[in-house]
Each structure stands twice: as C-alpha cells, then as structure tokens.
Amino acid sequence: MDIFEQLGYRTQTSDFDKYEVIPSPKERRYNLTECILCNLINNGLLDQKNTEYILRQSFENTESGISMSYSNIVDYLNNNILSNLFKQEYPEQTMVFDVDLFRKYVLVNGFKINEKLTYEIYSKGAAIEQQYGINVFHWSNYLITTYFVKKHLENCMQIKHETNNDKNKYLVNLKDGLDFALKVSNKALQRAAKRKAVPSYINAELIFRCEKCHKKITQDDLFETRHDCQGELNQNNNSENSD
C-alpha cells in the first residue's frame, strides 16, 4: 500500500492532475489535508522549509536573487520527491544515479506520455528501474504538477502570483482591442473624407489621460516607455504652467 492509499487517497492514474479524497479515520493520524504538497511534506517526501523558501523567494519576494518559473519549481520538487522516495524505500542504498534524468524517464513511462525520450535517458532510466526493481508506474503517482503548486501557494501560503505569461495575455488583449478601435475609427474617417466631411489627411490616434497628473499619454507611452506618474507634483506643475 502506497502513502496516498495510507492517507486515504485513491489515485486516479488516468488523470495526472486529480486525486479523490476518501474519508478515512486515518486522516487525523496522518494530518491529512486536501493539499497534495502538504501531504507530501507531512510524510517526508518534501522538506517544508526548503519548499516554502523556494516558493516565497520565487513568487512573494520578487526582488530576491532567486526566481524560478512554475515549470522549474515542479521539476525541482519532483526531483526532491524521487530522492526522498528512494531513501524511504531503499534506506541502506546510496542514490548514485542522476535523479533529473530519472524524473524524465518516470514522467514519460509512468504516465504513458506520448513523448520520445533520447536514447541516453531511455537506456539509463530503464537500467535504474531494473537495477533497483522500481515500479515506475507506482512512483509516478507521487509526482506533482503546476496545478498542485498553485493550489499550495494560494490556499496554504496565501500567495497569489500573476505570472509574466498572464500579464502578457492581458497586454495582448488590450492591444488587440485598441487596434480594433483604431481600425474602425480610420474606416469611418475614410468614409467621411470621401464625402468631404473631414479633411482626407486626418488619421485617428488614441490618446489616454492620467487621472492623477492629467497628462496626455500616447499608446507608445502606455506600452513602451510606460507612464511614470508623479501625482500631485505634476498636477501642481501643470496648474502653474497654465497660469
């Protein structure tokens, strides 16, 4: 019986991202939570201090020298899980193989991912599996995904992090909206110019206004140079200039 079953979990091997919680009297004994990372920490497959240090330095303290992406953190934690799992199952053995290489082998073979491994990873991973008699499918149940890291960050550490990919997505959506508005405006200008309603040399341009300093901002200022608002200082200067 593996640790998840001991904890009252039934692993759904057909879906890597989900575990179904089964009510069990062992919950209180094992301090069972709905957070997979917390359960791994409680059972010694992850070190709490190390795990939370990496997460805080990457997502809470953004000015620190340590900043790992979600994918890098998942790989790092999965390497730790496999290392600690090896220590638990083979306490008298010393792990001498490349755990990063073995993690890639476990992910592809344990979850039957449709991904081709290099000959080196496949041959060395298979050799490790055979040497120790490791059940790769069984070990793959302990590995985590980005989903588990995000849930642990938000629910257990109260850290909500917006990745650069999220910000880029919002910027792309904003630019697409502005480009569409300009396209519609210029077409309307062209129709009006054909009817001599406006001069033919007029072109539409979007101008924004800062609510704090009332400065007019172009689209380039908004997306490229950014607008460094000085608030009341600029507002006072503008009022003095207007006098």
C-alpha positions in Angstrom: 0.0 0.0 0.0 1.5 3.4 -1.0 1.4 6.6 1.0 -1.5 8.0 -0.8 -3.6 5.0 0.0 -2.4 5.1 3.6 -3.6 8.7 3.7 -7.0 7.8 2.4 -6.4 8.8 -1.2 -7.4 6.8 -4.2 -5.1 7.8 -7.0 -6.8 8.3 -10.4 -4.0 7.2 -12.7 -5.9 8.1 -15.8 -5.8 11.8 -14.8 -2.5 13.1 -13.6 -3.9 16.2 -12.0 -6.6 14.8 -9.8 -6.8 12.7 -6.6 -10.0 11.7 -5.0 -10.2 12.0 -1.2 -11.8 9.1 0.6 -13.0 9.8 4.1 -10.8 7.8 6.5 -10.3 7.5 10.2 -6.5 7.8 9.4 -6.9 11.4 8.4 -6.3 12.7 11.9 -3.4 10.4 12.5 -1.7 11.5 9.3 -2.8 15.1 9.4 -4.4 14.6 6.0 -5.3 17.8 4.1 -6.7 18.4 0.6 -3.3 19.8 -0.4 -1.1 17.2 -2.1 2.1 19.2 -1.3 1.2 19.4 2.4 0.6 15.6 2.4 4.0 15.1 0.8 5.6 17.4 3.4 3.9 15.6 6.2 5.2 12.2 5.0 8.8 13.3 4.4 8.8 13.3 0.7 9.2 17.1 0.6 11.1 19.3 3.1 8.8 22.1 4.4 11.4 24.8 5.0 13.1 24.2 1.7 9.9 24.0 -0.3 8.4 27.2 1.2 11.6 29.1 0.9 11.8 28.4 -2.9 8.2 29.3 -3.3 8.4 32.5 -1.3 11.6 33.6 -3.0 10.1 33.0 -6.4 6.6 34.3 -6.1 6.4 36.5 -3.0 9.8 38.2 -2.8 10.1 39.2 -6.4 13.2 41.4 -5.8 15.3 38.5 -4.5 18.0 36.8 -6.4 16.0 33.5 -6.6 13.2 33.4 -9.1 12.1 30.1 -10.5 9.3 29.6 -13.0 6.4 27.1 -12.3 7.9 24.5 -14.6 11.3 24.8 -13.0 9.8 24.6 -9.5 7.8 21.5 -10.4 10.9 19.8 -11.8 12.9 20.7 -8.7 10.3 19.5 -6.3 9.7 16.3 -8.3 13.4 15.6 -8.1 13.3 16.0 -4.3 10.2 13.7 -4.1 12.0 11.0 -6.0 15.2 11.4 -4.0 13.3 11.1 -0.7 11.1 8.3 -2.0 14.3 6.4 -2.9 15.7 7.0 0.7 12.4 5.7 2.2 12.2 2.5 0.1 16.0 1.8 0.0 17.3 3.2 3.3 20.5 1.1 3.1 21.3 2.2 -0.5 23.1 5.3 -1.7 21.5 7.0 -4.6 24.2 7.5 -7.2 22.1 8.0 -10.4 21.1 11.2 -12.0 17.7 12.0 -10.4 16.8 14.6 -13.0 17.3 12.1 -15.8 15.3 9.5 -13.9 12.5 12.0 -13.4 12.1 12.5 -17.1 12.0 8.7 -17.6 9.4 8.3 -14.8 7.2 11.0 -16.3 7.1 9.5 -19.8 6.9 5.8 -18.8 4.8 6.2 -15.7 2.1 8.3 -17.3 2.5 6.9 -20.8 3.1 10.4 -22.1 3.3 10.4 -25.9 6.8 11.8 -25.9 10.0 10.4 -27.3 13.0 10.2 -25.0 16.6 10.4 -26.1 18.4 7.1 -26.2 20.5 8.2 -23.2 17.5 8.9 -21.0 15.6 5.8 -22.0 18.6 3.4 -21.6 19.8 4.8 -18.3 16.3 5.2 -16.9 15.5 1.6 -17.8 18.8 0.4 -16.2 17.9 2.2 -13.0 14.4 0.8 -13.0 15.8 -2.8 -13.4 18.7 -2.4 -11.0 16.5 -1.5 -8.0 13.3 -3.1 -9.1 11.5 0.2 -9.1 7.8 0.2 -10.0 7.9 3.3 -12.3 4.1 3.5 -12.6 3.8 3.4 -8.8 6.4 6.1 -8.3 4.8 8.4 -10.8 1.8 8.7 -8.5 3.8 10.8 -6.2 4.9 13.4 -8.7 3.2 16.8 -8.8 2.1 19.3 -11.5 1.9 23.0 -11.7 -1.7 22.7 -10.5 -0.7 21.4 -7.1 2.0 24.1 -6.7 -0.6 26.9 -7.5 -3.1 25.4 -5.0 -0.5 25.2 -2.3 0.6 28.8 -2.9 -2.9 30.2 -2.8 -4.6 28.1 -0.2 -1.8 27.2 2.2 0.7 30.1 1.8 -1.8 32.8 0.8 0.3 33.9 -2.1 -1.4 34.8 -5.3 1.0 35.2 -8.1 0.4 36.6 -11.6 3.0 35.2 -14.0 4.5 37.2 -16.8 2.5 35.0 -19.2 -0.7 36.2 -17.6 0.4 39.8 -17.9 1.4 39.3 -21.5 -2.0 37.8 -22.2 -3.8 40.9 -20.8 -1.5 43.2 -22.8 -2.2 41.3 -26.0 -5.9 41.5 -25.4 -5.6 45.2 -24.7 -3.6 45.9 -27.8 -6.0 43.9 -29.9 -8.9 45.9 -28.6 -7.1 49.2 -29.2 -6.0 48.2 -32.7 -9.6 47.2 -33.5 -10.9 50.6 -32.2 -8.3 52.4 -34.4 -9.2 50.3 -37.4 -12.9 51.1 -37.0 -12.2 54.8 -36.4 -10.0 55.1 -39.5 -12.5 53.4 -41.7 -15.1 55.9 -40.5 -12.7 58.8 -41.2 -12.1 57.4 -44.8 -15.8 57.3 -45.5 -16.3 60.8 -44.1 -13.3 62.1 -46.1 -14.9 60.7 -49.4 -17.9 62.9 -48.6 -15.8 65.9 -47.9 -17.0 65.9 -44.3 -13.4 65.9 -42.9 -10.0 66.5 -44.5 -8.6 63.4 -46.2 -5.2 63.8 -44.4 -6.7 63.2 -40.9 -5.7 60.0 -39.2 -7.0 58.5 -35.9 -4.7 58.2 -32.9 -5.6 57.0 -29.4 -4.7 59.5 -26.6 -5.0 58.5 -22.9 -5.2 60.8 -19.9 -3.7 60.1 -16.5 -6.3 60.7 -13.8 -3.6 61.7 -11.2 -1.5 64.2 -13.1 -3.9 64.8 -16.1 -1.0 64.3 -18.5 -2.0 63.1 -22.0 -0.4 59.8 -22.9 0.1 58.2 -26.3 -0.1 54.5 -27.0 3.7 54.3 -27.1 3.9 55.9 -23.6 1.5 53.3 -22.3 3.1 50.1 -23.7 6.8 51.0 -24.3 8.2 53.9 -22.2 5.5 53.5 -19.6 4.0 56.5 -17.8 5.8 57.4 -14.6 3.2 59.5 -12.9 4.4 62.0 -10.2 0.9 62.6 -9.0 0.3 65.8 -7.2 3.7 67.1 -8.2 2.9 67.0 -11.9 -0.6 68.3 -11.2 0.8 71.4 -9.4 3.3 71.9 -12.2 0.5 71.8 -14.7 -1.5 74.3 -12.8 1.5 76.6 -12.5 2.2 76.3 -16.3 -1.4 77.0 -17.1 -1.2 80.3 -15.2 
